[in-house]
Amino acid sequence: MDSIYQINLFLKKQKYKCNCIGIPKTIDNDIVFMDHTPGFGSATKFLINAVTEIYYDDFSYKKGRVNIVEIMGRNTGWLTASSMLSSLNNAKPDLIYVPEVDFDPDDFLNKVQKIYETKKHCLVCVSEGIHDKNGNLISISNETYDVFNHLQLGGVGAYLTKLVETKFNYKTRYFELSLLQRANSIIPSEQDIKEAVTIGKKALLYALKGKSGYMVNLKRISNEPYKIKYELIDLALVKNKTKYLPLTYVNSTKDNINESYISYVLPLISGKQKNHLREDGLLDIYFLEKHHDN
């Protein structure tokens, strides 16, 4: 949003007529004032089902593993927190850690030991951006930066796996879902697709009406029934700002997510699932064109 804000300012200074409207999207769901962002629903839907499958695979063994799932989320834990919705399939993670709270490796190890010795299974979901009480990231895969000067994250799953194996010699495995969260088109959320297309259309209509320097915002009116509305918001209000996961969603021991989060997320992934596969079983990468060509 800062990029389109700067482009809008530049064009105005050049006295060049061009209307600039921000179209939000991020699976991190961290744009301020927005109830949720396009992409978050589909990434969440993939994540919940992936975590459920990891859970039940491990429980097919009498004595399972400590499974650690690394989930995208540099500064916020919206996506990681969504893993708790696998509880609707009786597959809730034992531990969930998000960047909004400090991470204590010793406390983590103590809890893993207690859980595993009791159940012979342990499932942990963790954001890639978790940090200690001093703000130091738990693990950084390399010292490179992207074009926005953001430190490239990754490797926290491998790091925590090594901690557990070294301390307890438990059989441990980590899953870095990585691009699969962001690129998921096999089981997208129909609600997410509908809202993304609508936001794009409204951005175009606003631009044609002469609006410039705004972002199309999505605001939730009610949960039951689920209702939203679209509106314009000044780009200056949203650029370079972060919407964090409210701590009211984090449990008192800061190692899991409260059930109140379900009512926020569930409408974003609900709905009848359409088949986005071709007859030969492969993904139909043009389903959006076909489905929304009107």
HELIX and SHEET records of a PDB file:
HELIX    1   1 ASP A    2  LYS A   13  1                                  12    
HELIX    2   2 PHE A   40  ASP A   58  1                                  19    
HELIX    3   3 TRP A   78  ALA A   81  1                                   4    
HELIX    4   4 SER A   82  ASN A   89  5                                   8    
HELIX    5   5 PRO A  105  LYS A  119  1                                  15    
HELIX    6   6 VAL A  156  PHE A  168  1                                  13    
HELIX    7   7 LEU A  179  ALA A  183  1                                   5    
HELIX    8   8 GLU A  190  LEU A  208  1                                  19    
HELIX    9   9 LEU A  235  VAL A  238  1                                   4    
HELIX   10  10 LEU A  247  TYR A  249  5                                   3    
HELIX   11  11 SER A  260  ILE A  269  1                                  10    
HELIX   12  12 PHE A  287  HIS A  291  1                                   5    
SHEET    1   A 3 ILE A  21  GLY A  22  0                                        
SHEET    2   A 3 TYR A 214  SER A 222  1                                        
SHEET    3   A 3 LYS A 227  ASP A 234 -1                                        
SHEET    1   B 4 LEU A  95  TYR A  97  0                                        
SHEET    2   B 4 CYS A 122  SER A 127  1                                        
SHEET    3   B 4 VAL A  66  ILE A  71  1                                        
SHEET    4   B 4 THR A 172  GLU A 176  1                                        
END                                                                             
